[in-house]
Amino acid sequence: MLTVILNILPYIQIFLAILMVILVLIQQTESDAGGSFGGGANANFHTRRGGEKLIFYFTIIISILFVVSVLVDLWQ
């Protein structure tokens, strides 16, 4: 059973990585390019609601699963 999981683990990691990139890219952002490097005087914070909140939490779950899969891969 463990060998089967270890054999499909790279495919799981590829799927999780692609899904994580897609989820990060579809999240809405209000900042400009300078804001991502620490610049920008506008610090507008907003509350995530509805679908945006769901995508945010799903991104966190997928990234945790990705880190766990990498740790399992390193452990073998």
N, C-alpha and C positions, 0 to 999 in steps of 0.2 A: 504494500500500500504506500509506504513512504517513497519507494523508488518511482512509483507512478507520479506522485506529487512533485518530486524533484525533477522528473522528466518534463512535466508540463509547466514548471515554474517560470522558465524564460518567456513562454507565451503569455502567462498571466501577467508578468511584469510589463511586457510590451503593451498589452491591452490596458492595464492600469495607467501606464505613462501617457498613452494617447488620450485616454478618457480624462486624465487630470489636465492635460494641456487644453483640451476642448472646453472643460469646465472653467478654467482660469480665463480663457479668451472670451467666453460669453458673459462673464460678469461685467456689470456696468461700472464705469468709473467716471468721476466728474473732474479728475485732475488732468493737468496738462503734462507735457514731457518734463518740465522743470520740477514738478512736484514729486516725480519718482526718484529724483536725485537729491532730495532734501530741500529744494528751493520752493518757491511759490508762497505768496503771502496769504492766499485764501486757504483757510483750514475749515472747510465746510464738512461737517459730519452729518450723516443721515442714518436713520433707522432702517434696517433691512426689513422688508415686509413681503409676504406672499412667496411668489416664485423665486425672487432674489434671495430670500432667506433660505429656501430649500436648496438652491444651487450652492450657496455658501457652505451650508452644513454638509452637503453631499461632497463638495470639494475636500473638506477636512477629512471626512471618512475615507475617501479614495486615497488621499495622501498618506493617511495612517496605514491603510492596507498595503500601499506601495512600500513604505518603510519596513513594515513587518515582513513582506515578501523578500526584500533585499537582505534583511537580517537572517532570515531562514536560509537564503541562498549562501550567505557567508558562513553560516553555522555548519553546513554540510561538509 
